[in-house]
Amino acid sequence: MMIEPPIDELEKKAGGNKYILSIVASKRAKEIETTRRTELATADKKAISIALDEIYAGTIKPSDIDD
């Protein structure tokens, strides 16, 4: 079973730190849920999957998420 995007590549995008990756992904997923509720209702992806795709693509970086 192949997981996309690969966790190892996502970890590299977060500076090699899985903790930072999980924090950034969860914060971005919460932002997506609050701003795109109607879009998520019809989408086949969950907010966390969209957030991880954005991190993998380089659209979102750990420094982009506020504390």
C-alpha positions as CSV (number, residue, x, y, z in Angstrom):
1,M,0.0,0.0,0.0
2,M,1.5,3.3,-1.1
3,I,0.7,6.4,0.9
4,E,0.7,9.7,-1.0
5,P,2.4,12.0,-0.3
6,P,5.2,9.9,1.3
7,I,5.8,10.6,5.0
8,D,9.6,10.7,4.5
9,E,9.3,13.5,2.0
10,L,6.8,15.4,4.1
11,E,9.1,15.1,7.1
12,K,11.9,16.6,5.0
13,K,9.7,19.6,4.1
14,A,9.2,20.1,7.9
15,G,13.0,20.2,8.5
16,G,13.2,16.5,9.4
17,N,10.9,16.9,12.4
18,K,7.7,14.8,12.6
19,Y,6.4,16.8,15.5
20,I,6.6,20.1,13.5
21,L,5.0,18.3,10.6
22,S,2.1,17.1,12.7
23,I,1.6,20.6,14.2
24,V,1.7,22.4,10.8
25,A,-0.6,19.9,9.2
26,S,-3.2,20.0,12.0
27,K,-3.2,23.8,12.1
28,R,-3.6,24.1,8.4
29,A,-6.3,21.5,8.4
30,K,-8.2,23.5,11.0
31,E,-7.8,26.6,8.8
32,I,-9.1,24.7,5.8
33,E,-12.1,23.4,7.8
34,T,-13.1,26.9,8.9
35,T,-12.7,28.6,5.5
36,R,-13.8,26.0,3.1
37,R,-16.8,24.2,4.8
38,T,-19.0,24.1,1.7
39,E,-16.1,22.9,-0.5
40,L,-15.2,20.1,1.9
41,A,-18.8,18.9,2.0
42,T,-18.7,17.9,-1.6
43,A,-14.9,17.0,-1.8
44,D,-13.6,13.5,-1.7
45,K,-10.6,14.5,0.4
46,K,-10.5,15.5,4.1
47,A,-9.0,18.7,5.3
48,I,-5.9,16.9,6.7
49,S,-5.2,15.3,3.3
50,I,-5.5,18.7,1.6
51,A,-3.1,20.2,4.2
52,L,-0.5,17.4,3.6
53,D,-0.8,17.9,-0.1
54,E,-0.1,21.6,0.3
55,I,2.9,20.9,2.5
56,Y,4.3,18.4,0.0
57,A,3.8,20.8,-2.9
58,G,5.6,23.5,-1.0
59,T,2.5,25.8,-0.9
60,I,2.6,25.8,2.9
61,K,5.8,25.9,4.9
62,P,6.2,25.5,8.7
63,S,7.1,29.2,8.9
64,D,3.8,30.1,7.3
65,I,1.7,28.8,10.2
66,D,1.4,31.1,13.2
67,D,1.7,29.8,16.8
